[in-house]
Every structure is written in C-alpha cells, then in structure tokens.
Amino acid sequence: MANVIFKNASRVYTPGAKPAVSELNLTVNDGEFLVLVGPSGCGKSTTLRMLAGLEPVDGGSIFIGDRDITGVAPKDRDIAMVFQNYALYPHMTVAANMGFALQIAGVAKDEIRRRVQDAAKLLDLEEYLERKPKALSGGQRQRVAMGRAIVREPQVFLMDEPLSNLDAKLRVQTRTQIAALQRRLGVTTVYVTHDQVEAMTMGDRVAVLKDGFLQQVDTPRNLYENPANAFVAGFIGSPAMNLLEGTVTDGGVVIGGFKVPVEKGTNGSKIIVGMRPEHMDMSSQGIEVKVNLVEELGSDAYVHGTIADASAKDITVRIASNSGVKLGDKIFVKPNRVLVFDSDAEGRRLN
C-alpha cells in the first residue's frame, strides 16, 4: 500500500490555453478512499488520468509512495483502474475476464485461479465464474470489473465514475458495496464522480474541483458544515444551500423584508448570505416567501419558493410534512444558522 502525492501537477491540452488541471497539490493518505468531485469540465477525470499515466503531466510531479511516477509508463505504476463502461471481453467467461491481466503478466495458472477465487468470494461472484458478460446484470458486470482490479493486488485503485451506467436503486446498493469493500481491502483509492451525494456517502475525504483548481479537501461532514467558499457551499448538499447576495447595513442584510443578522462584513459591503434549507424555521415573522412547490418526502417536505422582494430570488426551505403549507401560500422563515461569503470572484468564507 502507498500514499499518492500531487505536487503542483498541471495539465494543459492546448499551449497558451487555460489549464485543465492547474498546479494541483493534493495528498491521498495510505489506505484512504478519496473522492474527486465537481461539475463537468472541472478537471477531475483529467486528474485521475494523469495519475494513471493516460494523460501527460505538463508541470509538477506525481508520487506513489516515495516513487516519482510522473514519467513512468501506465503498466509500471502498480495501479488498477475501474472504468465507467466495464470494458469486459464479451467472448470470455467471468473468470477469464478477471484473470486476463495476470495471464498477460505471466503469473502462474494456480496463482491466477487462487486470486480469481478469492476475489469472486469477496464480491459474491462465485456462482457466475463460468458465465459470459451478456448473461450478467449491470451490477454484476460492475463487480466483475472490480474483481479484475482486485486480483492485480495493486498499490492504488482508480475508479472513473464506475456507477454512472447503473439505475438509481442499483447505484445506491453498489456504492455501499464498493465503500465497504475498499475498507476491507485497505487499498488507497481515488474515485471520480460528478454526483456530490455519491461523494459524500463514500469518501473518507472529498476533494472539490472547479475549473481545474482545487477548492477544498476535507471530510464530508466538514465540507458540509464549513465550506471554504461560496462554490463549495452551493455544490455540496442536496438540495443546495441558498446563496443570496445583499449589502450589509447596521450588522445585517435585508432579505424578503427581514434583516438577517450577520457578524462579518462592513457597512456598505456586498456579501453572500448562505442558508441551508434545514437551517430555517417557519415563524410569524421573517423572510417572506411565496410557495411555488411543496415537495413531499414523507418524514419532512421541501418548500420551493420565491422571496417576496425586488430580487425575487428562489429559495428552498425544509419544513415538517404536517405543516399544511400548499402551493400559492405565503410563509415567513427565520434562519437559525447563517454563513457569510465575500461576493468577489473567489467567494471565500468570511465567518
């Protein structure tokens, strides 16, 4: 096992253009499950491919353990990759697919058989070893792809959106299995996804990228509770945090006819006020909201509405399911926790 270190690692596809990944400094600890997350085009898959050796590094370096692997060929990096599309050989059995890389590497047949059997037992695939991929479900094929990586016993697992081809229910089930399996194996793992719920539920830590720059890396809980800037605050969480711009006047920002107290920002300065849907309570006074939709979820509900002021900004509020709120109502909400961000391009957190 080993850690992974990116030192000022950059990738520029076109000379003179903006980097796809810009001076990335990131350490993945030995045995850690680290998730790279961000919107499309943020550089997360490029980062993974740089680590795999499928993309060159145009600046900086990458280490696995104490070894600089920046210029090392992919086959010599001691990594195993699980792709989005499984990439199974259709004419081979499950056992042959799982053991093929070992066969090419010249591993003895008895050793291949042992490793394949061990991986199949781990992944509950023992009864499918003689089947062809076409006879398997999507989830089973994904487990075969995982098994192919496991039998190689690499220092690092790389996973590039491996669940994106599965239906919603199977995704939830499989992500739980992958996270549990990684913890049993203890292999350093870098996992790429655009789904922030997937990132939050699977990773020991989560690295958030935007436009090729690392925004924040932290535990899922700390990312949610203490986002470093407005982008992270708005990206992490479902539904997203409400981010509302305003001007500080006498220690507060007026939103929907109600002055929201803020501890940061000088009089006259523009700030962004962040309020998560669960951090607002219905009240007889507060921010006035016109209800556009009530999303019932059983134990609670989300009100999607519009703030009743000149901004007419959208806002989402979590309420009790038995509150009786309906389409067209006007409600008042008071925030019980507020985060404050600078309104500049960086959107850094002020409190």
Salt bridges, closest charged atoms under 4 A:
GLU32 OE2 - ARG205 NE 2.51
GLU55 OE1 - ARG11 NE 3.14
GLU55 OE2 - ARG49 NE 3.38
ASP58 OD2 - ARG11 NH1 2.77
ASP76 OD2 - LYS75 NZ 3.35
ASP110 OD1 - ARG113 NH1 2.86
GLU111 OE2 - ARG114 NH2 2.62
GLU111 OE2 - ARG115 NE 2.95
ASP118 OD2 - ARG114 NH1 2.96
GLU153 OE2 - ARG114 NH2 3.93
GLU153 OE2 - ARG115 NE 3.92
GLU161 OE1 - HIS194 ND1 2.75
ASP195 OD2 - ARG171 NH2 3.66
GLU198 OE1 - ARG171 NH2 2.61
ASP204 OD1 - ARG183 NH2 3.04
GLU225 OE2 - ARG221 NH1 2.92
GLU225 OE1 - ARG337 NH1 2.74
GLU288 OE2 - LYS330 NZ 3.47
GLU295 OE1 - HIS304 NE2 2.84
ASP300 OD2 - ARG318 NE 3.88
ASP329 OD1 - LYS326 NZ 3.59
ASP342 OD2 - ARG348 NH1 3.08
ASP344 OD2 - ARG348 NH1 2.89
